Amino acid sequence: MSSLSPVLSTPTPTDLTITPRDRRFGREAKQRRWWMNGDPVATAFYNALSVTFPKGEAMFIEAVKAHRDGVPPRLAEEIRAFTMQEVMHSREHVVFNRKVEEAGYDLTELNADVDQVLALINARPPMVNLLATIALEHYTAVLAADFLRNPAMLEGADAEWGDMWRWHAIEEIEHKGVAYDTWLHATKHWSRWRRWKAKTIMMLLVTSRFWPKRVKGMKILLAQDGITGWRASARIWWFLLGKPGVLRKLIPAWAAFFKPGFHPWEHDDRHLIGSHDSAYADARMPAAA
């Protein structure tokens, strides 16, 4: 059964529970400059990605809440739980980003890039914000799955920060369908063609900015470590396409987004949550405030 309008269908699992886990990480920790296994490139990747989260996830919350009127009760509960999770993610990445600065990195230019992208998105109608959200949430979900599926992605990380990224990944998988189901509800009177066209255009636009911005951010951070020029570019692209191949490995899941009738839960990867969730069991909160 769908949790949406009878005119729509969704493979969101009927037994799915979205559970905010109120964890706090690294408040007293002194962060190593290359906290990710002593590797400046891997560290730069996670640091550059983290800069996007506090303001980006605040945008996701507002985009979903702007379209929650009239949603069915179950989806309303999922939106509340999604909101609680995203608020805590933003909070923890604010702390993490502060630790990155304390380790000696200047994040001014990376923050300015985030502000520029969000200004472009927020100048558009609310539906455009929701479209951007479903595209970016797909990225976060497929990255999260790789973080949990492939131990090498966080192997050798400082324990506190490895735990933070895994915690974040668990919850990204758990709520990966909320924005999409909200969008399906908000567009329930659209034709399938109009829906497919809109989400396809948005994913292409998001992708055209997402990876160039992350590569730019990595180069800015690596330059602060004295790694510049072709050496920086070669090491970044080896990380993305070679080993561990973050970008290369997510291409099939990214491409699935373009299929007619795609839904994030057509691939149920909750087993990844189960393999890591026991570490955060004591921090579980009620789904609704």
C-alpha positions in Angstrom: 0.0 0.0 0.0 1.2 3.5 -0.8 1.5 6.2 1.9 0.5 8.7 -0.7 -2.6 9.6 -2.6 -4.5 6.7 -4.2 -3.6 8.0 -7.6 0.1 7.4 -6.9 2.2 4.4 -6.0 5.5 4.3 -4.1 7.7 1.4 -3.1 8.6 3.1 0.2 8.5 0.1 2.6 5.4 0.0 4.7 7.5 -1.2 7.7 10.0 1.6 7.4 10.7 3.5 10.6 12.7 6.8 10.4 14.5 7.1 13.8 16.4 10.2 14.8 19.5 9.3 16.8 20.7 12.2 18.9 24.5 11.8 18.9 27.1 14.4 19.5 30.6 13.9 18.2 34.1 15.3 18.8 33.2 18.2 21.2 36.4 17.6 23.2 38.5 16.0 20.4 41.5 17.7 18.8 41.2 17.0 15.1 44.2 15.8 13.2 44.8 17.9 10.1 44.6 14.7 8.0 42.1 13.0 10.1 41.1 10.5 7.4 43.8 7.8 7.6 46.6 10.4 7.3 45.6 11.0 3.7 45.3 14.7 2.6 43.2 13.9 -0.5 40.6 11.7 1.3 40.5 14.3 4.1 40.0 17.1 1.6 37.1 15.1 0.1 35.2 14.7 3.3 36.0 18.2 4.5 34.8 19.8 1.3 31.6 17.7 1.4 30.9 18.6 5.0 31.0 22.3 4.3 27.9 21.9 2.2 25.8 20.2 4.9 24.8 22.8 7.5 23.2 25.2 5.1 22.3 22.6 2.5 20.3 20.5 4.9 18.5 23.5 6.2 17.4 24.1 2.6 16.2 20.5 2.3 14.1 20.9 5.4 12.5 24.1 4.2 11.9 22.7 0.7 10.1 19.7 2.1 8.1 21.6 4.7 6.9 24.0 2.1 5.0 21.2 0.4 3.7 19.2 3.4 0.2 20.6 3.5 -2.3 17.9 2.8 0.1 15.0 2.9 -1.2 11.7 4.3 -0.6 11.1 8.0 2.2 8.6 7.5 4.1 10.9 5.2 3.6 13.8 7.7 5.2 11.6 10.4 8.1 10.8 8.1 8.6 14.5 7.3 8.8 15.3 11.0 11.4 12.5 11.6 13.3 13.6 8.5 13.4 17.2 9.8 14.7 16.0 13.2 17.4 14.0 11.6 18.5 16.8 9.2 18.6 19.3 12.1 21.0 17.1 14.0 23.1 16.5 10.9 23.5 20.2 10.4 24.4 20.7 14.1 27.1 18.0 14.0 28.6 19.3 10.7 28.8 22.8 12.1 31.0 21.3 14.9 33.0 19.2 12.4 33.6 22.2 10.2 34.7 24.2 13.1 37.2 21.5 13.9 38.5 21.6 10.3 39.2 25.3 10.8 40.9 24.6 14.1 43.1 22.1 12.3 44.3 25.1 10.2 42.1 25.2 7.1 40.5 28.3 5.8 37.0 27.5 4.6 36.0 31.0 3.5 36.0 30.3 -0.2 34.2 27.0 0.2 31.5 28.6 2.3 31.1 31.4 -0.3 30.5 28.8 -3.0 27.8 27.1 -0.9 26.1 30.5 -0.4 26.2 31.3 -4.1 24.6 28.0 -5.1 21.9 28.3 -2.4 21.2 31.9 -3.4 20.5 30.6 -7.0 18.2 27.9 -5.7 16.3 30.1 -3.2 15.6 32.7 -5.9 13.5 30.1 -7.7 10.0 29.0 -6.9 9.5 26.5 -4.0 8.9 23.7 -6.5 12.4 24.2 -7.9 13.8 24.0 -4.4 12.0 20.7 -3.9 13.3 19.4 -7.2 16.8 20.4 -6.2 16.3 18.6 -2.9 15.3 15.3 -4.4 18.3 15.4 -6.7 20.7 16.2 -3.9 19.1 13.7 -1.5 19.7 11.1 -4.1 23.4 12.0 -4.1 23.6 11.9 -0.3 21.8 8.5 -0.2 24.0 6.8 -2.8 27.2 8.2 -1.2 25.9 7.1 2.2 25.3 3.6 0.9 28.9 3.4 -0.4 30.3 4.7 2.9 28.6 1.8 4.7 29.0 -0.9 2.1 32.7 -0.3 1.6 34.7 -0.2 4.8 37.7 1.2 3.0 35.8 4.5 2.6 36.3 5.3 6.3 39.1 2.9 7.2 41.8 4.6 9.3 39.6 7.6 10.1 39.9 9.1 13.5 37.4 7.1 15.5 35.1 10.0 16.4 34.8 11.3 12.9 34.4 7.9 11.3 31.6 7.3 13.7 30.0 10.7 12.8 30.1 9.9 9.0 28.6 6.4 9.5 25.8 7.8 11.8 25.0 10.4 9.1 25.0 7.7 6.4 22.6 5.5 8.3 20.1 8.3 8.6 20.5 9.4 5.0 19.6 5.9 3.8 16.7 5.7 6.2 15.0 8.9 5.0 16.1 8.7 1.4 12.5 8.6 0.1 10.9 11.4 2.1 11.7 14.3 -0.1 10.8 12.2 -3.2 7.5 11.1 -1.7 6.7 14.7 -0.8 7.5 15.7 -4.4 5.2 12.9 -5.7 2.4 14.2 -3.5 3.0 17.8 -4.6 3.0 16.9 -8.3 0.2 14.3 -8.1 -1.7 16.1 -10.8 1.3 16.2 -13.1 1.6 13.8 -16.0 4.4 11.2 -15.8 6.1 12.9 -18.7 6.1 16.3 -17.0 7.5 14.7 -13.8 10.2 12.8 -15.6 11.3 15.9 -17.6 11.5 18.2 -14.6 13.5 15.8 -12.4 15.8 14.9 -15.3 16.6 18.5 -16.1 17.2 19.2 -12.4 19.5 16.3 -11.9 21.6 17.3 -14.9 21.8 20.8 -13.5 22.7 19.7 -10.0 25.4 17.3 -11.3 26.9 20.0 -13.5 27.6 21.9 -10.3 28.0 19.3 -7.6 31.2 17.6 -8.7 33.0 20.7 -10.1 32.3 22.4 -6.8 33.6 19.5 -4.8 36.8 19.2 -6.9 37.3 23.0 -6.6 36.9 22.7 -2.8 39.3 19.8 -2.6 41.9 21.8 -4.6 41.5 24.8 -2.3 42.1 22.7 0.7 45.0 20.7 -0.8 46.6 24.0 -1.8 46.7 24.9 1.9 48.7 21.7 2.3 51.1 22.7 -0.4 49.7 20.2 -2.9 48.9 22.1 -6.1 48.9 22.0 -9.9 48.8 18.7 -11.9 49.7 16.7 -8.8 46.6 17.9 -7.0 44.4 17.2 -10.0 45.9 13.8 -10.6 45.4 12.7 -6.9 41.9 14.0 -6.8 40.8 12.2 -9.9 42.5 9.0 -8.9 40.5 9.2 -5.6 37.3 9.8 -7.5 37.7 7.5 -10.4 40.5 5.1 -9.4 40.8 4.0 -5.8 38.6 4.1 -3.8 36.6 5.4 -6.8 33.9 7.4 -5.1 32.5 8.9 -8.2 33.0 5.9 -10.4 31.1 3.6 -8.1 28.0 5.7 -7.8 27.5 6.1 -11.6 25.0 3.2 -11.8 22.9 4.4 -8.9 23.1 8.0 -10.2 21.9 6.8 -13.7 19.0 5.0 -12.1 17.4 8.3 -11.2 16.7 8.9 -14.9 14.5 5.9 -15.3 10.8 6.5 -15.8 9.1 5.6 -12.6 12.3 5.7 -10.5 11.9 5.8 -6.8 14.7 5.8 -4.1 13.2 2.7 -2.4 13.1 0.5 -5.5 16.4 -0.6 -4.1 16.0 -1.5 -0.4 19.4 -1.3 1.3 18.2 -1.2 4.9 20.6 -4.1 5.6 23.3 -1.5 5.5 21.6 0.3 8.3 21.3 -2.9 10.4 25.0 -3.7 10.0 26.0 -0.4 11.7 23.0 0.8 13.8 23.7 -1.0 17.0 26.5 1.6 17.8 23.8 4.3 18.0 20.9 2.4 19.6 21.2 4.3 22.9 20.7 7.6 21.1 17.4 6.8 19.4 14.7 9.3 19.8 10.9 9.2 19.2 10.2 10.0 15.5 7.8 12.8 16.4 8.5 15.7 18.6 
